[in-house]
Amino acid sequence: MNKIKVAFVGTRGIPNNYGGFEQFAEYISKELVQSDFEVTVYNPSFHSYNASEYEGVKIVKKWSPEALIGNSANFIYDFLSYRNAIKSNHDIVYLAGYSTVFPANILIRKNNSKIVTNMDGLEFKRSKYSKLAQIFILFTEKIAVWRSDFLVSDNIGIQKYYEKTYKKSSFFIPYGAEIPLTFDESILKTYNVVKNEYFLLIARFEPENNLEMIFNGYLKSSSKLKFLAVGNCNNKYGKSIQKKYPQIQYIDSLYNKEHLNSLRHFSSIYFHGHSVGGTNPSLLEAMACQSFIFSHNNEFNKSVLNENAFYFKNSEEISNGISNIEEIKIKKNNFVESNLKKIKSIYTWENICNLHKEMFKSILQL
């Protein structure tokens, strides 16, 4: 039997040095290769990894003029990657997201390859975009639903949205997370914090992640604990946040997993403010690190955490939660244990990889 050929298009490449889709592509592609799939991942030309293979995964680089035109370069990069994947006659072309691949979706004639699109979150609701951009993104969403042979939803809430809005079913396959074997308390000295005496937030600095709501709630509580915020805080929005909330300790774009995991584990409260995405990788990682989670109250986060978090919808609820932390902490052990059990049973990378293998085989009727 010939190997199933799978191509991943639309990420910033592997090895991962960026974010969620890239982490996903790295784990899945390596596991598929171990299971006798032939896998190609497309990397942008600026990616630091220059070999043609990474742990058995074929790497194909395509031009991305990001240094010249910024994020608009992704339209060109995705187009070139998609076109090459189709021409190379892959059995499955797996698209990570849909907005910047939309010109390719319209202009490139499909062959026998099955197009599978992971639809990510409700991108058109992201408040960082202008109204015109939101309308455009919603249009690209419709194109992706129309042109894809199959859809993947990483969250039950996202799956319900596509069923209700487009009457289109999708495979529910979330992201995965690794459970750290150890945590190093000495790492905290690097960030001038002490075990259980700081709050933590890890997120991209974007309006829909509700940083201002969280910071306002923290300041209203008059808590004496430090607040660490980790993310791309030196973008335009991040700089405005730093100016507005100088009381917060900011850490720019930290990618050291050991440091991140230890910061999560030893924090007093881990804040998760994401509001328009699906299953967020940073939330799963907080669960895997046994963090005590305060989460924005929306259907996406609740479908992951269920009753095992303290939920908030505004800064007043955050302030009250912090002020009454000793009462809420009575539930901490149950929250932490239930979330860890869920990571072990649902969100392991092994399970996520198996779901993808099953999906690919069912699509190809093997």
Buried (B, 14 or more C-beta within 10 A) or exposed (E): EEEBBBBBBBBBBBBBBBBBBBBBBBBBBBBBBEBEBBBBBBBBBBBEEEEEEBEEBBBBBBEBBBEEEEEEBBBBBBBBBBBBBBEBEBBBBBBBBBBBBBBBBEEBEEEEBBBBBBBBBBBBBBEBBEEEBBEBBBEBBEBBBEBBEBBBBBBBBBBBBBEEEBEBEBBBBBBBBBBBEEBEEEBBEEBEBEEEEBBBBBBBBBBBBBBBBBBBBBBBBEBEBBBBBBBBBEBEBBEEBBEEBEEBBBBBBBEEEEBBBBBBBBBBBBBBBBBBBBBBBBBBBBBBBBBBBBBBBBEBBBBBBEEBBBBBEBBEBBBBBBBEBEEBBEBBEEBBEBBBEBBEEBBBBEBBBBBBBEBBEEBEEE
